Amino acid sequence: MSLSPADDIALSEIGPAGPQSQAAGEQLVGRSPGQLAWARLRRDRTAMISGAVLALLFIVALAAPLIERLYGVGPQQQFQNALDSYGMPLGYSGGVTGGHWFGLEPGLGRDIFIRMVYGLRTSLFVALTAAVITTLIGVAAGVVAGYLGGWVDAVITWVTDFALAMPFLIVALAFVPTVALRFYGQREAEPALFRVAVIIVVFALFGWTSAARLVRGQIVSLREREFVEAAQASGVGLAHMLIRQLLPNIWAPILVSFSLAVPSYVTNEAVLSFLGVGVVDPTPDFGAMIFRSISYLPTDPTYVFFPGVTIFVLVLAFNLFGDSLRDALDPKSSR
């Protein structure tokens, strides 16, 4: 009798049966691989700290309207009276006061803290939406290519290689402005959601390839297992085979791939905004804030410090949590 990979992980975690391990074995009887992974994740201090940081950032992003109401300042509100004749914030550290926790933007006089709160919301929305779409496309393409093989596998592999061969940044720099001009003229106001949707489409065109290759390799190694042959002998349909038999055994690498894709999209979205083809003003965004702060770096370093540190902490927390999640889902990788 052949066991699925999920059963193998569960049995390896239980360990060999014996007098000394009998008590531990009895405690782990009936626990699913997911429960075992969650137990390992809770014992990982790095995972708990990075997870707590991510939870805090997610709460801040979701509660942006509530924070705005409590803070008493909106993201588009300007405080020209708090700027000097050169457009620089009055006071020390870029105008940091009890009413403006992170100071004010030079020139426009907008509050940096509340714009960072909404910028965090923008970055997480774009990154999570793009990660969900690319993961779904990649999983579907990888499962079909790995299980069916033949010409289907060859076509999907060729499309994957073609997408990987295209330089993402160059295509994005040409694609995003072209699509924007196709629907809106140079003097027309472009809705913020439209530019966000275009960026997500660009990520979807390129980001599914890594998930597709990962899933295809996993499916190729699983399709010759005895539990797959038994399911085929019982006459199950293609959809049942792919969804009920194969996908449950590869959810761990898919989850890890998703957790590592989100910080990649956070940084890519910030890069596009920094280069002027991402989210457009007045929508708050980390990349646009960092781009504007470069001109004031010698005179107002706090302007670049706060958004730069925030995006660094966000990406670092995602990467650390993704690494810990990978170790928790695949305990053999750290042994």
Secondary structure, 3 states (H helix, E strand, C coil): CCCCHHHHHHHHHHCCCCCCCHHHHHHHCCCCHHHHHHHHHHHCHHHHHHHHHHHHHHHHHHCHHHHHHHHCCCCCCECHHHECCCCCECCCCCCCCCCCCCCECCCCCEEHHHHHHHHHHHHHHHHHHHHHHHHHHHHHHHHHHHHHCHHHHHHHHHHHHHHHHCCHHHHHHHHHHHHHHHHCCCCCCCCHHHHHHHHHHHHHHHHHHHHHHHHHHHHHHHCCCHHHHHHHHCCCCHHHHHHHHHHHHCHHHHHHHHHHHHHHHHHHHHHHHHCCCCCCCCCCCHHHHHHHHHCCCCCCCHHHHHHHHHHHHHHHHHHHHHHHHHHHHCHHHHC
